[in-house]
């Protein structure tokens, strides 16, 4: 026996609420990603030359990464 379920169509207000929720989620993700980049770049700038050798970065690479704006990956 096959069970068929029929769902009612969404109203415009329900569609708008879902879209708004998705938009807030994507903005939230984007802001958290930007914040993560800022924190990571600040931390990179504080590493010693010996720490940089361990992660195989040069001081010039770290300086270049630190100068990038937060919105650039």
C-alpha angles and dihedrals in degrees: 000000000000120000115213119198122197119201123202117242116260119254119237091252090054090049091049091048091052092047091049090050091051091047092052090050093051092047090049091052092048093050092048090050091052091048091050090053093050092050093046093049092048090050092048090055091056096054119111123239090255091053090049091053088053092056091038097242126132125223088247091055091049092049091050091049091047092054093055116107115249094250094060119085 
